Amino acid sequence: MCGIVGYVGSRQATPILMNGLSVLEYRGYDSAGICVQNGRLTTIRAEGKLVELEKKVKRFESHGTCGIAHTRWATHGVPEERNAHPHRDCTGSIALVHNGIIENYQELKADLMSTGHLFSSDTDSEVLAHMIEERMKNEMPLLQAVEDTLAHVRGTYGLVVVSKDVPQTLIAARMGSPLVIGVGEDEHYIASDPSALIAYTKDVIYLDDGEIAVVTSEGVHLNGSPSALTGSRQSKIDWDVEETTKGGHPHFMLKEIMEQPKVIEDSLRGRMDLIHGRCILGGLEGIQDRLAQIDRIVIVGCGSAYYAGLVGEYLIEEIAGIPVEVELASEFRYRKPLISERTAVLAISQSGETADTLEAIREAKRKHALTLGLVNTVGSSIARETDAGVYNHAGPEVGVASTKAFVSQLTTLTLIAIYLGQLRGVHERTHALLAGLAELPKQVQEILDHREQILEAVTSLGSTEHCLFLGRKFHAPIAYEGALKLKEVSYVHAEGYTSGEMKHGPIALIDKSFPSIVLCPKDSMFEKTWSNIEELKARGGMIIAITTDRESVGSLVDACIEIPQTLEELQPILSVIPTQLLAYEMAVARSLDPDKPRNLAKSVTVE
Ligand code: AGP
């Protein structure tokens, strides 16, 4: 996904802009560029990785204390230098960087070309620069020119504009694509993701949709207001810059898998009263009365967040006794969902910026449902647009594949299920569940300490290009999630299936060259899953078991990964860890970069 960085202050902008882009590299991109203001606008762009831009920046002088920068993930126009941002107007007096999609750009571009504007790219973004130029030609001031331009645009944008004629000033505008302003001492930063500016400040202002900010060294003025924004709009980033580095690990994905014991501790911290058997969720305290009247919950999310929601369905129904449905956000937002003010719609999202999930929440609000967020990124759009919610506290997740965020989502969903049960006077499982949750960090560490089991499974899988993940009940979503992990980082065609479905078709795939990874902890479904393993074996299938009892299945399978036993409701949190490690090791064994899988971006803020 595209990344934006801006700076205005008294220091040289270029090093700050380049550092910000390097932090945003993980989001996935195919070209990059910077523009620095110093009486004129110096724009430097390059196709490919940041190292190509760095070579050019070294060759060209780019002195100035105000500038913008961008990493581009192509949506319109091939990844070439001429399509890289920043984009400029005909005279080079205006430069801008843009995240999002301008849906009516063709008609706007045709009008501009008919009046003589010359375009140098195939992008939708460049249209904005020429529209601003056209308005400033008619003596419109920069801010008004930007406002009037955006009034004629349909689509989404996170936009930062700089003009050679308006020194030490950046204009930032947001509609559907995140922008955050970093507050420094007589300097300000702008970014599409707080991780790009955390090295300089933890004090941030999140722009809301429809807001346009004039950002100078001295302050931030919103929507033309004469008075600068005050501290009331400021929030503080709650993690540190070293959390956006690899901590000595070869990849962010491995670092984030290995830090999951701490992540679970952080997700639980301050939320469990083990003595009185109670769960405390401050983010829901203010809506307890409303929650008590809810007669149905709809969980919405995408990808791993959706699979976490499927586990949440079992947890909330079994622990709190409330009916739950789980919907893919990309489907929910286009259906005519039958929801009411007695429905709670819970959005699960690590980034809090996924376009489909954000729009699903907006649809739920239009239908007067109670909207809740289970979000990892403080101050993100979904966190701010839902009526209430619970933060994961998993820290920034840099690897494109969701690992610690997923485990944190399952942990927090368990707390939410217990909390909802409490509101309804349901307590019988609470003490056991809270005690089980408290044990999880140690049990996860035990799995991580025995990573060698994973390498045995990787050897068994060898160069396979296909495999099935199978699980039942709480472990069906883990089969789907395990398949997604393997797909997205090692490009093996993996499918997740409920074990009970095998006899309805998929078993036709099974022969000695087709491996299956079966989630079979000793739980209420073990006997059924055992039968599935025997069916696979009878057809010569290669089988890897993830189980809590090696003795029970070891003789029947080709490789076995043993994990600790916990309560059935909590077992998915442990069984998903080997699937994460398996995906990681398979990617490394195939000389792939698990942090930057092809075609993927960390946060999908476009539809
Ligand atoms: C999971 O490994 C993927 N990166 C992807 O499916 C992700 O879970 C999905 O895009 C949702 O992202 P979100 O949690 O930030 O909304």
Residues whose N, C-alpha, C, O or C-beta is under 5 A from the ligand:
A	BS01	AGP	C302 G303 S304 A305 I348 S349 Q350 S351 G352 T354 V400 A401 S402 A601 K602 V604
